Amino acid sequence: MNDDRRSRTFLWVLIGGAAFFLFVLAVFTLVYFTVRNEPGQVGEYTVTGSGGKIGVVDIEGVILDPETPVK
């Protein structure tokens, strides 16, 4: 019974270690694809995003119709 319990513990440690390894691998993969060297740029790292510009609009008062501020 002691050997069975020890082998189960080893199995759970192995499964947990594998899950942790896959999690760390996924995080490093995401970081690599987010910050990477673009072709033609030697030594310069860029952060890529989904959009090129950010707009800031100051609105005062209550918005009754969402189409007016969006235009």
C-alpha positions in Angstrom: 0.0 0.0 0.0 2.9 2.4 0.7 4.3 1.8 -2.7 0.9 2.5 -4.3 0.6 5.7 -2.4 4.1 6.8 -3.3 3.5 6.1 -7.0 0.3 8.1 -7.0 2.0 11.0 -5.4 4.8 10.8 -8.0 2.2 10.8 -10.7 0.4 13.9 -9.4 3.8 15.7 -9.0 4.6 14.7 -12.6 1.3 15.9 -13.9 1.5 19.2 -11.9 5.1 19.8 -13.2 4.0 19.2 -16.8 1.1 21.6 -16.4 3.3 24.2 -14.9 5.9 23.7 -17.7 3.2 24.2 -20.4 1.9 27.3 -18.6 5.4 28.9 -18.5 5.9 27.9 -22.2 2.7 29.5 -23.2 3.6 32.7 -21.3 7.0 33.0 -22.9 5.5 32.2 -26.4 3.0 35.1 -25.9 5.8 37.4 -24.8 7.9 36.4 -27.8 5.2 37.1 -30.3 4.3 40.4 -28.6 7.8 41.8 -28.4 9.9 40.6 -31.3 12.4 41.8 -33.8 10.7 43.1 -37.0 12.5 42.3 -40.3 15.0 44.9 -41.2 15.4 46.3 -37.7 18.6 45.1 -36.1 18.6 45.4 -32.3 15.3 47.4 -32.1 12.4 45.7 -30.4 8.9 46.9 -31.1 5.6 46.3 -29.3 2.8 45.5 -31.7 -0.8 46.2 -31.0 -4.1 46.0 -32.7 -4.5 49.7 -33.5 -2.4 52.6 -34.5 -4.1 55.5 -32.8 -6.0 56.4 -29.7 -8.7 59.1 -29.6 -9.7 61.0 -26.5 -13.1 62.8 -26.5 -14.3 65.0 -23.6 -18.0 64.7 -23.1 -20.0 66.7 -20.6 -23.5 66.0 -19.6 -25.8 63.0 -19.9 -25.7 60.9 -23.0 -29.2 60.2 -24.2 -28.5 59.0 -27.7 -25.2 57.0 -28.3 -25.1 57.8 -32.0 -24.5 61.6 -31.5 -21.2 61.3 -29.5 -19.9 58.5 -31.7 -20.2 60.6 -34.8 
